[in-house]
Amino acid sequence: MKDYWKDLSLREAWSKRERFNFIMNYIDEHADSETPEPEPEPSDDPVIVTSADINVSVKNKQGNGIGSATVTVSQEGSETTYTGNTGSAGGCTIRDVPVGEYIITTEATGYITSIDNYTVTDGENIFEVVLETEADDNP
C-alpha cells in the first residue's frame, strides 16, 4: 500500500474521476496479494455435550419442599464434588456437572440423609428426593 499513496500524491492534479480510476486499477492489480483466506465451511458434526445442569427437588413425605437442604454430587473414586443448597421451595440447580455416573447425597436438619445413584446425561436432568423425618424412623 505504500506505493499506492506515493503514486497518488504525485498525481494530486488529477480529477476525481482520474483518481478513482487509478485506485480501482491499483486494487485490481494487487488484489491477489491482499485477498483474505476464505471462511471455513460450517461443520455438520453433532455438538458433543460434556456437562449438564442437574435440577434437584427435595421434599418431605407430604410433598412440601425442604429448604436449606444440602445436595452433594460425587463420583466414586474422585475427590471432585458438586454442591448445592435448596431454597425455601426445596429446589436447587447444580451447574456444569460432567456427564456420567454419580452418587447424590441429600442432607437436611431433622431428616434422614438420602444417598442415591444418578446418571447425568446430555439432556434434561431432574432429580427428585423425598426425605423422611428422623421422628418417622423411631418407633
N, C-alpha and C positions, 0 to 999 in steps of 0.2 A: 504494500500500500504506500510505502514511502515514495516510490516512483510516481504514483498517481498524483500525489499532492505537489511534487516537484514539477511534473509536466503541466498540471493545471495552473500553477502560479505563473508559469511562463506565458500562458495564454489568457491572461486576465482581460485582454481587449476583445475577446470573443463574445459573441452574442449569447444569450441564454440558450438558444437552440444549438449553437455550436458546442457549448459546454455540455449540454445534455447528451448530444451525440457522442462526444468524446468519452464521457463517463460510461455510457452504455457499451461502447466498443471496448473500453478497457475491461469492464466486467466480463464481457463475453470472452475476451482473450485469456483472462485469468480465472475463469470460473472453476476449472478443474482443480486448481490448487487450493481453492477455498471452499469447495463443496463439503458440507458436513457428512459424516457417516450416516447411512440410513438407520432409522429406528428399528430395533429388533421386532420380529413378528410376535404378536401375543401368543402365549402358550395355551394349549388346550389341556394341559396336565391338571389333574384334580389337586385342590389345595389339601395338604395333609395337616390335620389338626393334631397338635401335640399336647394341648392342655385345654381345660374347660372349667367352668364355674360349677359349683355344687350349691343348690338351693336347699337348705335344711329347714324342716318344720318340726319343732319339738312341742309335744302336747302331753297332757295328763290323760288318764283313762276316760274322763268326762269330755274330752275333746277341746279343752281350754289350752291356749298357748302358755308355755312356761318361759317367762322372761329370765334373763341373766344366766341361762344355761351355757356351759362351755362345750363346744363341739371340737374335737381334735381328730384330724385325719392323718394317718400314718401308714407306712408300708413296713411289712415285716423285714427286718434286717437293715433298715435305713434309719438314719438319725434325723432326717428331714421330716418336719411335721407342719401341718397347715391348721390354723386355729381360728375359730370364730365364736362370737358371743351373740346369743339371741336377744332381740329387742323385746319390748313388752308384749308383743303379739306372739312371740315364740319362734320367729323366723330369723334366719341369717344366711348370708351368701359368703361362701369361701371361694375366692377367685384364683384362677390360673393354676389349678391342680393338674399335673401331668396325667394323661390317660393311663389307666392301669388298675390293678387290684389294691384295695385299701382296707384298713381296719378303722372304723369310725367309733370313737368313744364319746359318749354324751353324759355330762355330769351336771347336776343341779342340786342346790341345797334342799334337803328334805326328801330327795328322790334316790332310788336305787340306780347306780351307774349302769348304762347300757353300752354293750360292746357288740358291734355288728360288722359283718363283711360287706363291702360295697365295691362295685366296679364303676370307675369313672370312664365314660365314653365320650366320643366326639359330638354327641347330640345333647339333648336337654338332660340334666342330671338333677333329679328331685329326690331327696331322701327324707322320709318321714320317720320320726321316732316317737314312740309312746312310752313315757316313763311312769313307773309305779312309785307311789309314795313309800317311804320306809315303814310307815304305820301299816300299810297293806300287807307287808311281809311278816309282821308279828301276829301270832295267834291271839 
